[in-house]
């Protein structure tokens, strides 16, 4: 399970939209299964098919998290023309099996967010809990 405040969900969607026509991306900072901060990054791959987080953003975010007693718990990126499901490239480039990989699909008018764990090439979708929506937690699972 991954817990995300509605403001963090909106920040990920905004990052994805700003990056169009390319994929948008960034890092998730928090504690274990709770996102505390979303850190957008330029997509240095400059591509609509792959993403690469800026190395400077990566370094600054790891340092910032450590100082704040937090950790980098995952990454997010958008798919501009496909579903919110890891592609073979996403699976091959997943750097840490403990991370949460949130995908934002902009393929349809209704933006879709889903979260996955990727370990040894195996993809497992996890429950997303959106908090802060009208005072309730909204659960999403496919």
C-alpha angles and dihedrals in degrees: 000000000000123000117210129177114231089243090059091050089052091049091054092049091048091050090051093049094046091053095055131160083030129055114271122220147175147146135278118224123192148088120307102296101002125086112218098169139016115212114196118211134192111254098241089189086068089210142133090213106044138025135213123186114229108259091224091054089047093053095044091047094051090049093046092050093049093050090050094049091250135109140219101261100177152322137259132206139164134245108214099196107013142060125284094263128112114266121217087260091052090052093048092049098044100126102193130031091207093058128100113233111205118193125198115200118205092176094107134035090255107068113229124208122189133166129216142180114220117198124167091340093309116125119209121179115220132203115267117210113198110201129194097042107136090326093302138100113241116205123208128189131155 
